[in-house]
Amino acid sequence: MVTKPYFVILNEVKNLLRMQEIKLLFSNKLRDSSGFTLRMTVLKPSHSVRTKSNLII
């Protein structure tokens, strides 16, 4: 189960990216008991190119 600090970090990241006018769709998944994977799709309003990145916290 995801602990509170992860949600705090995700909320801060979302707020920072909103200030830059970047829309995000988050798909969060736990890989195992010790790892957390954040799958992020970044959609920039001025570009039609989608950038996908996997961040391991």
Chimera marker file (.cmm) of the C-alpha trace (Angstrom):
<marker_set name="trace">
<marker id="1" x="0.000" y="0.000" z="0.000" r="1" g="1" b="0" radius="0.5"/>
<marker id="2" x="1.225" y="3.481" z="-0.868" r="1" g="1" b="0" radius="0.5"/>
<marker id="3" x="2.225" y="5.539" z="2.129" r="1" g="1" b="0" radius="0.5"/>
<marker id="4" x="1.405" y="9.193" z="2.721" r="1" g="1" b="0" radius="0.5"/>
<marker id="5" x="4.808" y="10.652" z="1.707" r="1" g="1" b="0" radius="0.5"/>
<marker id="6" x="4.290" y="9.375" z="-1.846" r="1" g="1" b="0" radius="0.5"/>
<marker id="7" x="1.005" y="11.280" z="-2.111" r="1" g="1" b="0" radius="0.5"/>
<marker id="8" x="2.661" y="14.437" z="-0.754" r="1" g="1" b="0" radius="0.5"/>
<marker id="9" x="5.438" y="14.154" z="-3.350" r="1" g="1" b="0" radius="0.5"/>
<marker id="10" x="2.978" y="13.498" z="-6.178" r="1" g="1" b="0" radius="0.5"/>
<marker id="11" x="0.832" y="16.477" z="-5.183" r="1" g="1" b="0" radius="0.5"/>
<marker id="12" x="3.863" y="18.773" z="-5.112" r="1" g="1" b="0" radius="0.5"/>
<marker id="13" x="4.969" y="17.543" z="-8.541" r="1" g="1" b="0" radius="0.5"/>
<marker id="14" x="1.482" y="18.044" z="-9.970" r="1" g="1" b="0" radius="0.5"/>
<marker id="15" x="1.262" y="21.573" z="-8.556" r="1" g="1" b="0" radius="0.5"/>
<marker id="16" x="4.662" y="22.545" z="-9.985" r="1" g="1" b="0" radius="0.5"/>
<marker id="17" x="3.778" y="21.178" z="-13.405" r="1" g="1" b="0" radius="0.5"/>
<marker id="18" x="0.385" y="22.916" z="-13.383" r="1" g="1" b="0" radius="0.5"/>
<marker id="19" x="2.175" y="26.226" z="-12.871" r="1" g="1" b="0" radius="0.5"/>
<marker id="20" x="4.070" y="25.498" z="-16.091" r="1" g="1" b="0" radius="0.5"/>
<marker id="21" x="0.770" y="24.833" z="-17.894" r="1" g="1" b="0" radius="0.5"/>
<marker id="22" x="1.566" y="21.192" z="-18.505" r="1" g="1" b="0" radius="0.5"/>
<marker id="23" x="-1.308" y="18.742" z="-18.310" r="1" g="1" b="0" radius="0.5"/>
<marker id="24" x="-0.530" y="15.392" z="-16.811" r="1" g="1" b="0" radius="0.5"/>
<marker id="25" x="-2.228" y="12.059" z="-16.723" r="1" g="1" b="0" radius="0.5"/>
<marker id="26" x="-0.862" y="9.961" z="-13.906" r="1" g="1" b="0" radius="0.5"/>
<marker id="27" x="-1.029" y="6.201" z="-13.822" r="1" g="1" b="0" radius="0.5"/>
<marker id="28" x="0.408" y="4.969" z="-10.555" r="1" g="1" b="0" radius="0.5"/>
<marker id="29" x="1.325" y="1.350" z="-9.985" r="1" g="1" b="0" radius="0.5"/>
<marker id="30" x="3.231" y="-0.514" z="-7.314" r="1" g="1" b="0" radius="0.5"/>
<marker id="31" x="5.838" y="-2.797" z="-8.845" r="1" g="1" b="0" radius="0.5"/>
<marker id="32" x="6.606" y="-4.669" z="-5.664" r="1" g="1" b="0" radius="0.5"/>
<marker id="33" x="6.710" y="-4.165" z="-1.898" r="1" g="1" b="0" radius="0.5"/>
<marker id="34" x="9.891" y="-2.079" z="-2.042" r="1" g="1" b="0" radius="0.5"/>
<marker id="35" x="9.513" y="-0.133" z="-5.297" r="1" g="1" b="0" radius="0.5"/>
<marker id="36" x="7.102" y="2.516" z="-6.537" r="1" g="1" b="0" radius="0.5"/>
<marker id="37" x="6.661" y="3.254" z="-10.224" r="1" g="1" b="0" radius="0.5"/>
<marker id="38" x="5.229" y="6.512" z="-11.490" r="1" g="1" b="0" radius="0.5"/>
<marker id="39" x="4.181" y="6.228" z="-15.115" r="1" g="1" b="0" radius="0.5"/>
<marker id="40" x="3.749" y="9.705" z="-16.480" r="1" g="1" b="0" radius="0.5"/>
<marker id="41" x="2.389" y="10.951" z="-19.780" r="1" g="1" b="0" radius="0.5"/>
<marker id="42" x="3.205" y="14.586" z="-20.448" r="1" g="1" b="0" radius="0.5"/>
<marker id="43" x="0.937" y="16.489" z="-22.801" r="1" g="1" b="0" radius="0.5"/>
<marker id="44" x="2.156" y="19.945" z="-23.793" r="1" g="1" b="0" radius="0.5"/>
<marker id="45" x="-0.518" y="22.278" z="-25.237" r="1" g="1" b="0" radius="0.5"/>
<marker id="46" x="1.836" y="23.694" z="-27.897" r="1" g="1" b="0" radius="0.5"/>
<marker id="47" x="3.039" y="20.315" z="-29.144" r="1" g="1" b="0" radius="0.5"/>
<marker id="48" x="1.293" y="17.205" z="-30.393" r="1" g="1" b="0" radius="0.5"/>
<marker id="49" x="4.212" y="14.995" z="-29.393" r="1" g="1" b="0" radius="0.5"/>
<marker id="50" x="3.706" y="12.831" z="-26.332" r="1" g="1" b="0" radius="0.5"/>
<marker id="51" x="6.616" y="12.099" z="-24.047" r="1" g="1" b="0" radius="0.5"/>
<marker id="52" x="6.421" y="9.042" z="-21.831" r="1" g="1" b="0" radius="0.5"/>
<marker id="53" x="8.786" y="8.476" z="-18.960" r="1" g="1" b="0" radius="0.5"/>
<marker id="54" x="9.064" y="6.019" z="-16.114" r="1" g="1" b="0" radius="0.5"/>
<marker id="55" x="10.332" y="7.320" z="-12.796" r="1" g="1" b="0" radius="0.5"/>
<marker id="56" x="11.353" y="4.890" z="-10.066" r="1" g="1" b="0" radius="0.5"/>
<marker id="57" x="11.201" y="6.376" z="-6.584" r="1" g="1" b="0" radius="0.5"/>
<link id1="1" id2="2" r="1" g="1" b="0" radius="0.2"/>
<link id1="2" id2="3" r="1" g="1" b="0" radius="0.2"/>
<link id1="3" id2="4" r="1" g="1" b="0" radius="0.2"/>
<link id1="4" id2="5" r="1" g="1" b="0" radius="0.2"/>
<link id1="5" id2="6" r="1" g="1" b="0" radius="0.2"/>
<link id1="6" id2="7" r="1" g="1" b="0" radius="0.2"/>
<link id1="7" id2="8" r="1" g="1" b="0" radius="0.2"/>
<link id1="8" id2="9" r="1" g="1" b="0" radius="0.2"/>
<link id1="9" id2="10" r="1" g="1" b="0" radius="0.2"/>
<link id1="10" id2="11" r="1" g="1" b="0" radius="0.2"/>
<link id1="11" id2="12" r="1" g="1" b="0" radius="0.2"/>
<link id1="12" id2="13" r="1" g="1" b="0" radius="0.2"/>
<link id1="13" id2="14" r="1" g="1" b="0" radius="0.2"/>
<link id1="14" id2="15" r="1" g="1" b="0" radius="0.2"/>
<link id1="15" id2="16" r="1" g="1" b="0" radius="0.2"/>
<link id1="16" id2="17" r="1" g="1" b="0" radius="0.2"/>
<link id1="17" id2="18" r="1" g="1" b="0" radius="0.2"/>
<link id1="18" id2="19" r="1" g="1" b="0" radius="0.2"/>
<link id1="19" id2="20" r="1" g="1" b="0" radius="0.2"/>
<link id1="20" id2="21" r="1" g="1" b="0" radius="0.2"/>
<link id1="21" id2="22" r="1" g="1" b="0" radius="0.2"/>
<link id1="22" id2="23" r="1" g="1" b="0" radius="0.2"/>
<link id1="23" id2="24" r="1" g="1" b="0" radius="0.2"/>
<link id1="24" id2="25" r="1" g="1" b="0" radius="0.2"/>
<link id1="25" id2="26" r="1" g="1" b="0" radius="0.2"/>
<link id1="26" id2="27" r="1" g="1" b="0" radius="0.2"/>
<link id1="27" id2="28" r="1" g="1" b="0" radius="0.2"/>
<link id1="28" id2="29" r="1" g="1" b="0" radius="0.2"/>
<link id1="29" id2="30" r="1" g="1" b="0" radius="0.2"/>
<link id1="30" id2="31" r="1" g="1" b="0" radius="0.2"/>
<link id1="31" id2="32" r="1" g="1" b="0" radius="0.2"/>
<link id1="32" id2="33" r="1" g="1" b="0" radius="0.2"/>
<link id1="33" id2="34" r="1" g="1" b="0" radius="0.2"/>
<link id1="34" id2="35" r="1" g="1" b="0" radius="0.2"/>
<link id1="35" id2="36" r="1" g="1" b="0" radius="0.2"/>
<link id1="36" id2="37" r="1" g="1" b="0" radius="0.2"/>
<link id1="37" id2="38" r="1" g="1" b="0" radius="0.2"/>
<link id1="38" id2="39" r="1" g="1" b="0" radius="0.2"/>
<link id1="39" id2="40" r="1" g="1" b="0" radius="0.2"/>
<link id1="40" id2="41" r="1" g="1" b="0" radius="0.2"/>
<link id1="41" id2="42" r="1" g="1" b="0" radius="0.2"/>
<link id1="42" id2="43" r="1" g="1" b="0" radius="0.2"/>
<link id1="43" id2="44" r="1" g="1" b="0" radius="0.2"/>
<link id1="44" id2="45" r="1" g="1" b="0" radius="0.2"/>
<link id1="45" id2="46" r="1" g="1" b="0" radius="0.2"/>
<link id1="46" id2="47" r="1" g="1" b="0" radius="0.2"/>
<link id1="47" id2="48" r="1" g="1" b="0" radius="0.2"/>
<link id1="48" id2="49" r="1" g="1" b="0" radius="0.2"/>
<link id1="49" id2="50" r="1" g="1" b="0" radius="0.2"/>
<link id1="50" id2="51" r="1" g="1" b="0" radius="0.2"/>
<link id1="51" id2="52" r="1" g="1" b="0" radius="0.2"/>
<link id1="52" id2="53" r="1" g="1" b="0" radius="0.2"/>
<link id1="53" id2="54" r="1" g="1" b="0" radius="0.2"/>
<link id1="54" id2="55" r="1" g="1" b="0" radius="0.2"/>
<link id1="55" id2="56" r="1" g="1" b="0" radius="0.2"/>
<link id1="56" id2="57" r="1" g="1" b="0" radius="0.2"/>
</marker_set>
